[in-house]
């Protein structure tokens, strides 16, 4: 049986801000850890664009891009819409 990705419901957690941190992106996209997200990003397999901001540490993504990916993944049946991850490792 294929593994099911653990995803939040579309409206469950999308902060009212334009950018998401790596930890928030990892949680919303169902990664087990920020390190797993970083490996996927470094390999060029992340379906959303992440970027660095001069003078700030870490990587960021646009909230709208992550929201669009989550909604598309749910619509295509790639994830279960009611599965929610509440912990960020």
C-alpha positions in Angstrom: 0.0 0.0 0.0 1.5 3.4 -0.9 2.4 5.8 1.9 -0.1 8.6 2.6 1.4 12.1 3.0 0.2 13.9 6.1 -1.2 17.3 5.1 -3.2 20.0 6.7 -6.6 20.9 5.5 -6.4 23.9 3.1 -7.7 26.4 5.7 -6.2 24.7 8.7 -3.0 26.7 8.9 -2.0 29.4 6.5 -0.8 32.4 8.4 -2.0 35.9 7.4 1.5 36.9 6.1 3.1 36.9 2.7 6.1 34.7 3.6 6.6 31.3 5.3 9.7 30.0 7.0 11.3 26.7 6.1 9.7 25.2 9.3 6.2 26.3 8.2 6.7 25.1 4.6 7.9 21.7 5.9 4.9 21.4 8.1 2.4 22.4 5.4 3.9 20.2 2.7 4.1 17.1 4.9 7.8 16.8 5.3 9.0 14.9 8.4 11.6 17.6 9.2 13.1 20.9 8.0 16.2 18.9 7.0 14.1 16.7 4.7 12.7 19.8 3.1 16.2 21.2 2.7 17.4 18.1 1.0 14.5 18.1 -1.4 15.1 21.8 -2.2 18.8 21.3 -2.7 18.1 18.4 -5.1 15.8 20.7 -7.1 12.7 18.5 -6.4 10.6 21.0 -4.4 7.4 22.0 -6.2 7.5 25.6 -4.8 10.1 28.2 -5.1 12.1 29.0 -2.0 14.5 32.0 -1.7 16.8 33.7 0.8 16.4 37.3 1.9 19.5 39.4 2.2 20.3 40.1 5.8 18.1 37.3 7.1 19.0 33.7 7.9 17.2 30.8 6.4 15.0 30.1 3.4 11.5 31.4 2.7 8.5 30.7 0.4 5.5 32.8 -0.7 2.4 31.8 1.3 0.4 31.9 -1.9 2.7 29.4 -3.7 2.5 26.9 -0.9 -1.3 27.3 -0.5 -1.7 26.8 -4.3 0.4 23.6 -4.1 -1.6 22.2 -1.2 -4.9 23.0 -2.8 -3.8 21.4 -6.1 -2.4 18.3 -4.3 -5.7 17.8 -2.5 -7.8 18.4 -5.6 -5.7 15.8 -7.5 -6.1 13.3 -4.7 -2.4 13.2 -3.9 -3.0 13.8 -0.2 -5.8 13.3 2.3 -7.4 16.7 3.1 -8.3 15.9 6.7 -4.8 14.8 7.8 -3.2 17.4 9.9 0.4 17.6 11.3 0.5 20.0 14.2 4.1 19.5 15.4 7.2 20.9 13.7 10.3 18.8 14.6 
